[in-house]
């Protein structure tokens, strides 16, 4: 390609058609006219779509101003249909009403409004984060020596903090679990270049190893179900599933005292003013496996620097207590129940809902269930939570 020529063309790989690029400092009238012609053609196509896709009515407003006079719509009206002409419509029963108006003199200026207050101060937006109260815990002392190089990387070398957590969430959202390692490497390289460009040598290969460990770990439920994420097709999963539903008169006292069995703690922020409104949230991963639907949440939390701190049983249950995540998956289970009830005509909670999964990425290992917590709230527990939130339906 010559960057000294006034224009040049190239054929993009896999795409039919020539593309012309004009060097701005050397534009000639022919090029400018061609650009304007192509722009008018594109605007006309957009105008056609806008005027022909209305489901019920299409309203067209005409106003004044220098910029308006040069718009594609104004030129179209002036050329094809005078504004006061009944040629606008072919249908004899449709009439055109002309309304003359001018913009206010305060257009574009800031206005001082009177003091604004909500009539109902208990109405607002709610989420797990707003409802939750977290407990504190002390981390164990770090080891001086680790059993494997991977243990040293995942427990010591890998950076901590919000930035790493965000990057790891993006990583597992964007990869195809069934793809081989080289495909995962491409996604890792992209994210490392974005978040940790100065730590490429430290992170790029070990993060691919982490992906392999996580995807081949064993997710097990008390009913005997075993899930290996490596076998989960992209068509069977949905990342960042958002839910929103109305609530009214939430009883925070009942929420704080919610009983989910021995060893499970539910903490609630009793100081919030909002008691009703919109409860919203994002589920990291929603997927189907053997005709059952599951929710999964990725956690990059550091619980300790050996697999003992990520062991099954009370260790993982207490880890969820510290983050108040039992309340989180209880809310998510209620949201998914409402979602599936609206979409599966024969929905049965025990038949179609599999449960909740928490994957602590630092503790997950291939062929093992460390770093994994699973639970399925009972139907009675979910229905009790619905009563606390006034049995509302998703919007």
CORRAHU-V449040 format. One record per residue. RES is the residue in one letter. SS is DSSP state (alpha for helix, beta for strand, coil for the rest). D_CENTER is the distance of its C-alpha to the mean C-alpha in Angstrom with 2 decimals. Layout:
BEGIN
{{RES | SS | D_CENTER} {RES | SS | D_CENTER}}
END
This chain:
BEGIN
{{X | coil | 41.07} {X | coil | 43.36} {X | coil | 41.85} {X | coil | 45.29} {X | coil | 45.42} {X | coil | 44.55} {X | beta | 42.15} {X | beta | 41.03} {X | beta | 39.24} {X | beta | 37.27} {X | coil | 35.84} {X | coil | 32.31} {X | coil | 32.13} {X | coil | 31.26} {X | coil | 31.19} {X | coil | 34.31} {X | coil | 35.65} {X | coil | 37.02} {X | beta | 35.12} {X | beta | 37.28} {X | beta | 36.59} {X | beta | 38.87} {X | coil | 39.77} {X | alpha | 39.58} {X | alpha | 42.80} {X | alpha | 44.92} {X | coil | 43.73} {X | coil | 46.61} {X | alpha | 47.12} {X | alpha | 46.59} {X | alpha | 43.12} {X | alpha | 42.22} {X | alpha | 43.51} {X | alpha | 41.59} {X | alpha | 38.34} {X | alpha | 39.02} {X | alpha | 39.90} {X | alpha | 36.69} {X | alpha | 34.68} {X | alpha | 36.61} {X | alpha | 36.02} {X | alpha | 32.26} {X | alpha | 32.30} {X | alpha | 34.55} {X | alpha | 32.14} {X | alpha | 29.30} {X | alpha | 31.85} {X | alpha | 32.87} {X | alpha | 29.36} {X | alpha | 28.94} {X | alpha | 32.35} {X | alpha | 32.17} {X | coil | 28.75} {X | coil | 29.18} {X | coil | 29.11} {X | coil | 31.54} {X | coil | 32.87} {X | coil | 32.72} {X | coil | 33.86} {X | coil | 35.18} {X | coil | 36.14} {X | coil | 38.63} {X | coil | 39.19} {X | coil | 41.17} {X | coil | 40.57} {X | alpha | 41.13} {X | alpha | 37.62} {X | alpha | 37.64} {X | alpha | 40.98} {X | coil | 39.62} {X | coil | 36.54} {X | alpha | 36.42} {X | alpha | 36.47} {X | alpha | 39.56} {X | alpha | 41.37} {X | alpha | 40.61} {X | alpha | 41.95} {X | alpha | 45.01} {X | alpha | 45.86} {X | alpha | 45.23} {X | coil | 45.44} {X | coil | 47.13} {X | coil | 45.12} {X | coil | 47.88} {X | coil | 48.49} {X | alpha | 47.91} {X | alpha | 47.08} {X | alpha | 43.44} {X | coil | 43.46} {X | coil | 45.27} {X | coil | 44.95} {X | coil | 48.07} {X | coil | 46.46} {X | coil | 43.84} {X | coil | 45.12} {X | coil | 43.91} {X | coil | 43.95} {X | coil | 44.40} {X | coil | 43.19} {X | coil | 44.43} {X | coil | 42.45} {X | coil | 42.07} {X | coil | 39.41} {X | coil | 40.23} {X | coil | 41.88} {X | coil | 39.08} {X | coil | 36.56} {X | coil | 34.34} {X | coil | 35.80} {X | coil | 34.23} {X | coil | 35.53} {X | coil | 36.32} {X | coil | 35.09} {X | coil | 36.65} {X | coil | 35.04} {X | coil | 32.06} {X | coil | 31.28} {X | coil | 29.27} {X | coil | 31.75} {X | coil | 29.84} {X | coil | 28.58} {X | coil | 27.08} {X | beta | 24.51} {X | beta | 21.05} {X | beta | 17.40} {X | beta | 16.88} {X | coil | 14.43} {X | alpha | 15.28} {X | alpha | 15.81} {X | alpha | 18.19} {X | alpha | 20.02} {X | beta | 20.41} {X | coil | 23.43} {X | coil | 23.46} {X | coil | 26.70} {X | coil | 28.11} {X | coil | 29.53} {X | coil | 31.65} {X | coil | 30.75} {X | coil | 33.59} {X | coil | 35.58} {X | coil | 34.55} {X | coil | 36.68} {X | coil | 38.94} {X | coil | 38.79} {X | coil | 36.21} {X | coil | 37.02} {X | coil | 35.15} {X | alpha | 33.78} {X | alpha | 30.29} {X | alpha | 30.70} {X | alpha | 31.75} {X | alpha | 28.78} {X | alpha | 26.12} {X | alpha | 27.95} {X | alpha | 29.59} {X | alpha | 28.87} {X | coil | 25.10} {X | coil | 23.96} {X | coil | 22.35} {X | coil | 20.26} {X | alpha | 16.81} {X | alpha | 16.84} {X | alpha | 17.48} {X | alpha | 14.88} {X | alpha | 12.14} {X | alpha | 13.85} {X | alpha | 14.22} {X | alpha | 10.60} {X | alpha | 10.09} {X | alpha | 13.34} {X | alpha | 12.67} {X | alpha | 9.48} {X | alpha | 11.73} {X | coil | 15.05} {X | coil | 16.90} {X | coil | 18.35} {X | coil | 21.59} {X | coil | 22.34} {X | coil | 25.17} {X | alpha | 25.05} {X | alpha | 25.79} {X | alpha | 22.53} {X | alpha | 20.64} {X | alpha | 22.92} {X | alpha | 21.84} {X | alpha | 18.16} {X | alpha | 19.48} {X | alpha | 21.85} {X | alpha | 19.33} {X | alpha | 17.23} {X | alpha | 20.50} {X | alpha | 21.89} {X | alpha | 19.06} {X | alpha | 18.92} {X | coil | 22.40} {X | alpha | 24.74} {X | alpha | 27.72} {X | alpha | 27.01} {X | alpha | 26.72} {X | alpha | 29.74} {X | alpha | 28.66} {X | alpha | 25.11} {X | alpha | 24.84} {X | alpha | 26.98} {X | alpha | 26.27} {X | alpha | 22.48} {X | alpha | 23.17} {X | alpha | 25.50} {X | alpha | 22.87} {X | alpha | 20.58} {X | alpha | 23.71} {X | alpha | 24.58} {X | alpha | 21.25} {X | alpha | 20.99} {X | coil | 24.65} {X | coil | 24.73} {X | coil | 25.84} {X | beta | 23.63} {X | beta | 26.29} {X | coil | 26.67} {X | coil | 29.94} {X | coil | 30.58} {X | coil | 31.01} {X | coil | 27.73} {X | beta | 26.78} {X | beta | 23.58} {X | coil | 23.36} {X | alpha | 19.94} {X | alpha | 21.88} {X | alpha | 22.95} {X | coil | 19.60} {X | coil | 19.11} {X | alpha | 15.92} {X | alpha | 16.95} {X | alpha | 16.81} {X | beta | 13.26} {X | beta | 9.76} {X | beta | 6.86} {X | beta | 3.83} {X | beta | 6.24} {X | beta | 6.51} {X | beta | 10.20} {X | beta | 12.77} {X | beta | 16.49} {X | beta | 19.66} {X | beta | 21.76} {X | coil | 25.30} {X | coil | 27.72} {X | coil | 25.86} {X | coil | 28.55} {X | alpha | 27.44} {X | alpha | 30.66} {X | alpha | 29.95} {X | alpha | 26.42} {X | alpha | 27.96} {X | coil | 30.67} {X | coil | 28.56} {X | coil | 30.32} {X | coil | 28.50} {X | coil | 31.52} {X | coil | 33.33} {X | coil | 31.54} {X | coil | 28.23} {X | coil | 27.62} {X | coil | 25.55} {X | coil | 25.52} {X | beta | 24.69} {X | coil | 24.85} {X | coil | 27.93} {X | coil | 28.08} {X | coil | 25.26} {X | coil | 26.72} {X | coil | 24.00} {X | coil | 25.10} {X | beta | 23.54} {X | beta | 20.97} {X | beta | 17.29} {X | beta | 15.60} {X | beta | 11.83} {X | beta | 9.31} {X | beta | 6.29} {X | beta | 8.03} {X | beta | 7.73} {X | beta | 9.76} {X | beta | 11.59} {X | beta | 14.71} {X | beta | 18.27} {X | beta | 21.37} {X | coil | 24.90} {X | coil | 23.93} {X | beta | 22.14} {X | beta | 18.50} {X | beta | 16.98} {X | beta | 14.13} {X | beta | 13.70} {X | beta | 12.68} {X | beta | 13.46} {X | beta | 15.90} {X | coil | 17.64} {X | coil | 20.14} {X | coil | 23.77} {X | coil | 26.04} {X | coil | 29.12} {X | coil | 30.53} {X | coil | 31.84} {X | alpha | 30.62} {X | alpha | 32.63} {X | alpha | 29.99} {X | alpha | 27.42} {X | coil | 29.84} {X | coil | 29.33} {X | coil | 30.64} {X | alpha | 31.12} {X | alpha | 29.76} {X | alpha | 26.18} {X | alpha | 26.58} {X | alpha | 27.70} {X | alpha | 24.81} {X | alpha | 22.46} {X | alpha | 24.95} {X | alpha | 24.69} {X | alpha | 20.95} {X | coil | 21.37} {X | alpha | 18.85} {X | alpha | 21.13} {X | alpha | 20.14} {X | alpha | 16.42} {X | alpha | 16.86} {X | alpha | 19.41} {X | alpha | 17.07} {X | alpha | 14.46} {X | alpha | 17.53} {X | alpha | 18.64} {X | alpha | 15.45} {X | alpha | 15.61} {X | alpha | 19.33} {X | alpha | 18.99} {X | alpha | 16.56} {X | alpha | 19.02} {X | alpha | 22.01} {X | alpha | 21.05} {X | alpha | 20.64} {X | coil | 23.22} {X | coil | 26.72} {X | coil | 28.22} {X | coil | 25.49} {X | coil | 27.01} {X | alpha | 25.07} {X | alpha | 27.23} {X | alpha | 27.29} {X | alpha | 23.71} {X | beta | 21.60} {X | beta | 21.96} {X | beta | 20.53} {X | beta | 18.23} {X | beta | 18.09} {X | beta | 17.68} {X | beta | 18.20} {X | beta | 19.78} {X | coil | 19.62} {X | coil | 22.89} {X | coil | 24.81} {X | coil | 23.73} {X | coil | 26.63} {X | coil | 27.46} {X | coil | 29.66} {X | coil | 29.19} {X | coil | 27.20} {X | coil | 27.14} {X | coil | 23.93} {X | beta | 22.71} {X | beta | 22.65} {X | beta | 22.53} {X | beta | 23.43} {X | coil | 23.51} {X | coil | 24.23} {X | coil | 27.12} {X | alpha | 27.01} {X | alpha | 29.30} {X | alpha | 26.96} {X | alpha | 23.99} {X | alpha | 26.41} {X | alpha | 27.79} {X | alpha | 24.42} {X | alpha | 24.04} {X | alpha | 27.43} {X | alpha | 26.44} {X | coil | 23.65} {X | coil | 26.22} {X | coil | 25.06} {X | coil | 22.65} {X | coil | 20.77} {X | beta | 17.17} {X | coil | 16.71}}
END
